[in-house]
Amino acid sequence: MVTASPPQKNIVIIGGSCAAMGAALTWGEKALESHRLIIIDVKSHFNHVFAFPRAAVKSGFERELFVPYHNLFGGDDRKGKVLHARVTKLFEHHVELDREVPEFGTKVEFDYLIYGAGTKIPAPGRLAAETKAAGIDTLKKYQKAIEEAERPVVIGAGAVGIELAAEIKEHYPEKHVTLLHSRSGYLPRFKKSVDVMTYNILKKHGVKQILGDRVILPEQGFPLEVKPIEIHTRGGRVIQSDLAIMCIGMTPNSQLLAELSPKSINSDNKFVKVKPTMQIQDDQYPHIFAAGDVLDHTDVKTGHFAWVQGIAALNNIMTLINGGSQEDLRPYVSYDVALIRLILGNKEAVMQTNMLGPLVTAGSWIAGRNIPDNIYAARAWAWVRTPLDEEHADL
Ligand SMILES: Cc1cc2nc3c(=O)[nH]c(=O)nc-3n(C[C@H](O)[C@H](O)[C@H](O)COP(=O)(O)OP(=O)(O)OC[C@H]3O[C@@H](n4cnc5c(N)ncnc54)[C@H](O)[C@@H]3O)c2cc1C
């Protein structure tokens, strides 16, 4: 006789990126029978954004950066599933989707939720593309524009802008590449030595660096178009260019949560406020947690921190499912250490690391060795239990 499996409740994660990956891999190891993990992302594939600055310049490995979710739970639907849809509205115990998905239709109910919707930044740092084909197409458009331009200007020198400028100049040494930054130094959350080493490597590459001056942005921004343009700055500079690439402006994807729980949003910056337990700061919704870049948090916005925050949220949800009370929840204790590896072309890099104990800065000799073209995309494929080989790379 076949016995029917007992019905399960859902833990939903909005956003299928680093916060969700941390939670999903932890769930994969110790899933509870009573619940399953439903990850919802408007993107059909995990985007390995870490390599986007390079892939916006160099071709040949784009398909490796869009990683299929289908085997994340090893095909065990009772453990978890990834749904390809946009969440359009968040309610106390369900979400509404912009399209029908098999088994759910347009509504997914949940017992617990992790809000991991991340942030928006302009392409090519992150792409609006929702499918692998569209993502590859966007990267190729950037490659073409950058190949055609003679005087590209990268506006904004956060990690993405710095890496992009370095990649362009390394791949096309003959181009006049300018990196324009409003601050007087790079990456203020990190040691001064990160700033200095980065500056020196870019100088060696031949990138023209303009610091402490701000671009006057045209109302519509700069289109991805190669044609003569003048870029004006507040400091009175006029830069002759033929392609401006914007690498500024991070905005949190917090609107859905803001509509349900305005209290949990920092009204100054629109990031999500959480308690140390990773529950949102709104006592009306103790079953809603948040993690990752969307948080109003002192952690540096990196994949590593999103990952461990996702795990912290999931662990507390599991405590509640197992009958624990609010008092049993563990606070998320951050390492609170800013770590980074800036990849500045094939052989150059700057790293702030605590791998050997103290927090130190390392240059290219240590940080720049053997970096694969796809910037470690194979790791993302390993997370989703799918080999990165000829048979699977186009999935
Ligand atoms: C170019 C680049 C390079 C980087 N390099 C590094 C690096 O080397 N190391 C490192 O640690 N970090 C790096 N980072 C930072 C790292 O990528 C982020 O910290 C990390 O991705 C944050 O993960 P997250 O899960 O919080 O959110 P995000 O990665 O922002 O993802 C949020 C997800 O939510 C989805 N989503 C949003 N709204 C909805 C909705 N309504 N419905 C459905 N889905 C939705 C989005 O599609 C997205 O997939 C880099 C970032 C960029 C942009």
The ligand as an SDF file (V2000), in Angstrom:
LIG
                    3D

 53 58  0  0  0  0  0  0  0  0999 V2000
   29.9360   42.9580   -9.9270 C   0  0  0  0  0  0  0  0  0  0  0  0
   29.9290   42.4730   -8.5030 C   0  0  0  0  0  0  0  0  0  0  0  0
   31.0210   41.7950   -8.0110 C   0  0  0  0  0  0  0  0  0  0  0  0
   31.0030   41.3140   -6.6940 C   0  0  0  0  0  0  0  0  0  0  0  0
   32.0930   40.6240   -6.2250 N   0  0  0  0  0  0  0  0  0  0  0  0
   32.0370   40.0620   -5.0030 C   0  0  0  0  0  0  0  0  0  0  0  0
   33.0810   39.2240   -4.5400 C   0  0  0  0  0  0  0  0  0  0  0  0
   34.0990   39.0060   -5.2260 O   0  0  0  0  0  0  0  0  0  0  0  0
   32.9600   38.6540   -3.3050 N   0  0  0  0  0  0  0  0  0  0  0  0
   31.8660   38.8660   -2.5240 C   0  0  0  0  0  0  0  0  0  0  0  0
   31.7530   38.2930   -1.4210 O   0  0  0  0  0  0  0  0  0  0  0  0
   30.8560   39.6680   -2.9210 N   0  0  0  0  0  0  0  0  0  0  0  0
   30.9100   40.2630   -4.1320 C   0  0  0  0  0  0  0  0  0  0  0  0
   29.8910   41.0650   -4.5640 N   0  0  0  0  0  0  0  0  0  0  0  0
   28.7690   41.3350   -3.6500 C   0  0  0  0  0  0  0  0  0  0  0  0
   27.7790   40.1880   -3.6730 C   0  0  0  0  0  0  0  0  0  0  0  0
   27.4480   39.8570   -4.9970 O   0  0  0  0  0  0  0  0  0  0  0  0
   26.5360   40.5620   -2.8950 C   0  0  0  0  0  0  0  0  0  0  0  0
   26.9150   40.9460   -1.5980 O   0  0  0  0  0  0  0  0  0  0  0  0
   25.5730   39.4050   -2.8260 C   0  0  0  0  0  0  0  0  0  0  0  0
   25.1760   39.0130   -4.1150 O   0  0  0  0  0  0  0  0  0  0  0  0
   24.3260   39.7540   -2.0050 C   0  0  0  0  0  0  0  0  0  0  0  0
   23.4830   38.6690   -2.0350 O   0  0  0  0  0  0  0  0  0  0  0  0
   21.9430   38.8020   -1.6410 P   0  0  0  0  0  0  0  0  0  0  0  0
   21.4430   37.3930   -1.5740 O   0  0  0  0  0  0  0  0  0  0  0  0
   21.7800   39.6320   -0.4490 O   0  0  0  0  0  0  0  0  0  0  0  0
   21.2270   39.6120   -2.7850 O   0  0  0  0  0  0  0  0  0  0  0  0
   21.4200   39.8600   -4.3360 P   0  0  0  0  0  0  0  0  0  0  0  0
   22.6530   39.2000   -4.8660 O   0  0  0  0  0  0  0  0  0  0  0  0
   21.2380   41.3120   -4.5620 O   0  0  0  0  0  0  0  0  0  0  0  0
   20.1940   39.0750   -4.9740 O   0  0  0  0  0  0  0  0  0  0  0  0
   18.8800   39.3690   -4.7040 C   0  0  0  0  0  0  0  0  0  0  0  0
   18.0260   38.4880   -5.5840 C   0  0  0  0  0  0  0  0  0  0  0  0
   16.6530   38.7790   -5.3230 O   0  0  0  0  0  0  0  0  0  0  0  0
   15.9480   38.7340   -6.5330 C   0  0  0  0  0  0  0  0  0  0  0  0
   14.7450   39.5380   -6.3700 N   0  0  0  0  0  0  0  0  0  0  0  0
   14.6530   40.8270   -5.9870 C   0  0  0  0  0  0  0  0  0  0  0  0
   13.3700   41.2250   -5.9240 N   0  0  0  0  0  0  0  0  0  0  0  0
   12.6290   40.1580   -6.2780 C   0  0  0  0  0  0  0  0  0  0  0  0
   11.2330   39.9230   -6.4210 C   0  0  0  0  0  0  0  0  0  0  0  0
   10.3340   40.8810   -6.1770 N   0  0  0  0  0  0  0  0  0  0  0  0
   10.8100   38.7120   -6.8150 N   0  0  0  0  0  0  0  0  0  0  0  0
   11.6980   37.7190   -7.0820 C   0  0  0  0  0  0  0  0  0  0  0  0
   13.0360   37.8790   -6.9700 N   0  0  0  0  0  0  0  0  0  0  0  0
   13.4880   39.0730   -6.5660 C   0  0  0  0  0  0  0  0  0  0  0  0
   16.9180   39.2700   -7.5620 C   0  0  0  0  0  0  0  0  0  0  0  0
   16.5880   38.8210   -8.8690 O   0  0  0  0  0  0  0  0  0  0  0  0
   18.2510   38.7130   -7.0660 C   0  0  0  0  0  0  0  0  0  0  0  0
   18.5830   37.4900   -7.6980 O   0  0  0  0  0  0  0  0  0  0  0  0
   29.9010   41.5690   -5.8650 C   0  0  0  0  0  0  0  0  0  0  0  0
   28.7970   42.2690   -6.3710 C   0  0  0  0  0  0  0  0  0  0  0  0
   28.8040   42.7150   -7.6750 C   0  0  0  0  0  0  0  0  0  0  0  0
   27.6130   43.4470   -8.2070 C   0  0  0  0  0  0  0  0  0  0  0  0
  1  2  1  0
  2  3  1  0
  2 52  2  0
  3  4  2  0
  4  5  1  0
  4 50  1  0
  5  6  2  0
  6  7  1  0
  6 13  1  0
  7  8  2  0
  7  9  1  0
  9 10  1  0
 10 11  2  0
 10 12  1  0
 12 13  2  0
 13 14  1  0
 14 15  1  0
 14 50  1  0
 15 16  1  0
 16 17  1  0
 16 18  1  0
 18 19  1  0
 18 20  1  0
 20 21  1  0
 20 22  1  0
 22 23  1  0
 23 24  1  0
 24 25  2  0
 24 26  1  0
 24 27  1  0
 27 28  1  0
 28 29  2  0
 28 30  1  0
 28 31  1  0
 31 32  1  0
 32 33  1  0
 33 34  1  0
 33 48  1  0
 34 35  1  0
 35 36  1  0
 35 46  1  0
 36 37  1  0
 36 45  1  0
 37 38  2  0
 38 39  1  0
 39 40  1  0
 39 45  2  0
 40 41  1  0
 40 42  2  0
 42 43  1  0
 43 44  2  0
 44 45  1  0
 46 47  1  0
 46 48  1  0
 48 49  1  0
 50 51  2  0
 51 52  1  0
 52 53  1  0
M  END
$$$$
